[in-house]
Amino acid sequence: MIKEHTMESKFMTWNVLFLVVLSFQEAINAVPQFTALFAFGDSLIDPGNNNYLPHSLAKANFVPYGVDFIGPTGRFCNGRTMIDYLGDLVGLPLIPAYTATITMGSDFSKGVNYASAAAGILDETGKSLGERFSLNQQIQNFEDTLDQLKQQMEEQDLSYYLAKSLVVMNLGNNDYINNYLQPSLYTTSSNYKPRDYADLLIKHYSRQILALHAIGLRKFLLGAIGPLGCIPSQVGTGLAPPGKCVSIVNEMIGMFNSQLRFLVDQLNKDNPNSIFIYGNTFGGFIEIFNNASVYGFEVKDRGCCGVGRRITCLPLSVPCFNRDQYLFWDAFHPTQAVNQILARKAYSGSLDDCYPMNVQQMAQL
């Protein structure tokens, strides 16, 4: 599934070297609060896994992506993702993409990021964009990493390592914008009413979370789906009043998020020696959206990069210069300024941001 190409390998080697240097500088004085960080998700936190999927249309390995970072690594952002910032906050270095641990031999002792653009909870999600690592495949990829860890650690040490690791899961976005909300490409909207579809997703998600728990992972941050009705690609449909979001889309997302929070309660009840946190990304982003000027943002209805409100960045296109004043980098993804705020909310926010505790409190248990 993964193919290496000479030019692409050189490109990735350059990025990996810079990541190593940058990670060392940031983590040298930090005390890790978890043994490792394992991330599962979609393009919101993909660090470049799709770069090695030759038949994927969902890639961000070109300029101007990464204009405020170290260049285009595959992150769908002008700079860092929420995972990058959260890693800083818990004292861990930038964790490598799963594909980099295979093709580059990158150090995975402090964690791995398995996220893949276009991926969803359902295997079929994102199929119109070609290759991607669905959540089921991401879990299989984690098991590959686990096999390597078993060769490096004694069983007791590995159990401790896994139990004290932080797992971040950020999925479900594509199950709507690259599945349910595209009736011309997928049949889910004709087969399921919105509430039934949320039920379907939660049923699958619960099994996938428990599969990771069965392996030995014990500390989970489960991110809610953000307010997709507010992203430029949805606002651009004309279904929202000026300065507002598409309410019908956000109502669908609310059904999923409500069930996810209920699932967190159930998981904590059934697994007393584990911790599951509901990360209220939806509420956090709505707060930023509704109080944009307070947070220093001036533009919230279109991306800094891309054409209009419908697509992602085009290669070599020139983005806006005042990027920190934009909520959105392109038609689908937030700027690094927003990612940093959301990471802080997850790490040290109130019960409105993280339930039943935040990541900082989790680290102390």
Steps between C-alpha positions, in 0.01 A plus 500: 500500500793731577746577221827692522608738231848652483397867495229445759744316726748788483219742578390299801858451623545879504178543697582222747841651576347837576230336711764321706693822564186699579364231729828481691509873556143507629513193722847537649378681812157337520399225739277252312160456664428183301731226377385553141231653281306296246268691266224367275306730273449680171645800314460726803795321658661306211878574518568360153392137492320549169824616336589132458166392357554537124131476413380754755354832386504631857853636537654820627865442413540817297540874551328702648415235762746532786586861418525576872664172593800334334343468160238259367517183710152376413319695771180666373588827664724803474686372805442262784205277572319461830698179566830686457397760757356244741824304481688814602268551796551146635876519453541266204688565175328515163391145433566349157249395239448124492630483144824673610562224755483247216685674218738723697549301816388798709511456876156397628584458867309818594199418286368488145239692304284271285255766377415502132326766292155394375481222762188430697345266750339309213727322254316641198536862613727704275513239224441771240841644593687177442736330741488584870544319827151447643475474878495121476821513297654750742439252781669229296792736445522553875517125545802499266664757726409289801676199349818707477460626857470140622845436360643792697327469838431238761132415539464681834675812370283503188181473705606800709603691187163446332297572813677833551480609135255762375268395219334776298223407259354765269264344249152535356546820301540318169214264578288809440680731255647215293210261534158590640492855359593381150189312382623488142799287605373306803170332588511552878268804501233302314545195723512672838326790667745735678443350845526145368822589324644640824399171668681306228818704538505473879444124481803459274707752695433327830631169364811669362576681826457180698732319259776743596408470867527120478860537382589681822445872440324668791490879458282632217411849378206465260451818302152610399426585139537873447219726373523396136215736416741787564783396267535702177408207276160478671447875544574532129194292412283803572297316764615728781416868565800739479735448793315187613541124468288240321278400790367175352854364468595600853183336629608171340844530658337574834325163489832320462675707767222446753533126454878519520478674837257234619744234374777659708283465812431137415864418429613654828232305688592168336877549526582644845877463452494712184424865419295619205461873433254675271679789331235758413653625176155604381435730793854634502491595134151653526627719782789617283268549200248705696769709672750517216616857565563424868742227394665729245332363186353723232399256224285197574296429186775404252839340494833678482597265217310341214247613245181646642348281770488166330846345474835460673821680402633471148871432447716816510200723570561810709316500834392803699769681697306554824453130566463529878190711441322220309303221665541278196809415299303351210141399435513217756783547749575755774817707522770411746385795714169319556673165550708647780192630681321166470805314630514724805131444565554123485802517728387736774144605416188492713231233505342680206814420300579150627275259689533357764852649530767658283821343372714668766286345772507163324880506495507516879301176538 
